[in-house]
Structure formats: structure tokens, C-alpha cells
């Protein structure tokens, strides 16, 4: 019987996440949080944009980034989803990093 190698759940490999112009390929909360942070360092992103990049529930990742000390502002706008339905969505802007 082959033993599985233990992995560090907080680690992130190249196969799990790509640049913020790509997608995150992991459901690991830490990996997704780091991916969202990379996206926000480039520019503000909406809930729909982050979902399109593989982050299933962006508000949770934003919540934990705020708990970690990142100052993130949420504004609101209307966007159409992939099915053409109009939604009011959060737009997240990174105002300051953790000191």
C-alpha cells in the first residue's frame, strides 16, 4: 500500500494558483485569500470578477483579509452575471496593507 505524503494546508503551489489575471485552482481558504489579495493589489475587483477567477465566495475571503489587518473598502455596483442576470455586487478595493 502506498502512503500519501502530508502537505502543508497553508502552502500554495504553482498548480493551485496563478497570477491574478488567471484563476485559482484550489478551494483552500488560505490559498484563495492570498489569490484575492494579489488581485486587489493590481486593481479593485467585484464579487463576480473574483468568482470568475475561481473564488467561490469572495465576501468570506475579504472578511478574513480584513481580520488580518488589511484595509479593504467595499462599494457597490450593478453587474450582469454569466447568465445575463443583473445583480448588485460588492467591489473591493485594497486601501492599505498590514503594517
N, C-alpha and C positions, 0 to 999 in steps of 0.2 A: 504494500500500500504506500502510495506517495504522500508525503507530508506537505502541507501548504506552508509557505513562508509567511510569517507575521509581517504586517505592514503598519506603518505609522499613519493613522487615520488623518492626521493634520497635514501630512505631506501632500505635495502636488507634483504630478509628473507631467511631462510634455504631452502624453496621450490624454490626460484629463482636462487640461485647459490650454487654450491657445491665446493669442493676442486678443485684445478686446474687440478687434474687428472680426474675429472668428466666433467660436462657440465654446462653451464649457461642456465637457463630456463626462461630468461627474455629478452625482447627487450629494456628494459630501458637502456638508454645510460650510466647513472652513474653506474648502476649495472654491465654492460658489461665492463666498464672502470676499475672498481675495480677487476673484474674477470681477465682481461688481465694482470693487474699489479701483481696479485697473481701468475699467470702463469710465468711471466717474472722474478719474484723473485726466482723461482725454477730453471729456465734454459731458454736459448733462445727458441723462438717459431717462426715458419713460419706462413705465412698467411693461408696456407692450414690446418696446425695443429689447429690454432685458429678457423677457420671456422668449422672444425670437432667437436669442443667443443661448438658450438652454437653461436659464434660471427660472424654475417653475413658479416660485412665489417671491418675487423681488422685495415686497414690503418686509418680509421676515429678515432678509439679508441686510436691508437698510437699518432695521431696528437694531440688529446686533452690531453693526458698524457704529451706530450712534452710541450704544452701550460701551463700546471700546474707546470712545472719546473723539471720533470723527464728527465734525460739524457738517451735517448734510441738511440742506433745505429742500422741502417738498413744496412744489407749486402744482397747479392743476391745469390740464387742457383736455380737449376732446380729440380722440383719435379713433380711426376705424381699425378694427381687428382684421385678421386674415379672412374672415367670412363677410367683411363689409359692414359689420355692425358698429355703430358709433358708441364709444364708451368715454366716460370721464376717467382719466388716468393720472396718476402721480408722475411728476417729472422731478428727478432727483439731481441736485447739484452739490458737488463737494465744495464747501466753503473754506474748510481748514483741516489740516492733518492733525494727528495726535502729536502732542508735544512731549 
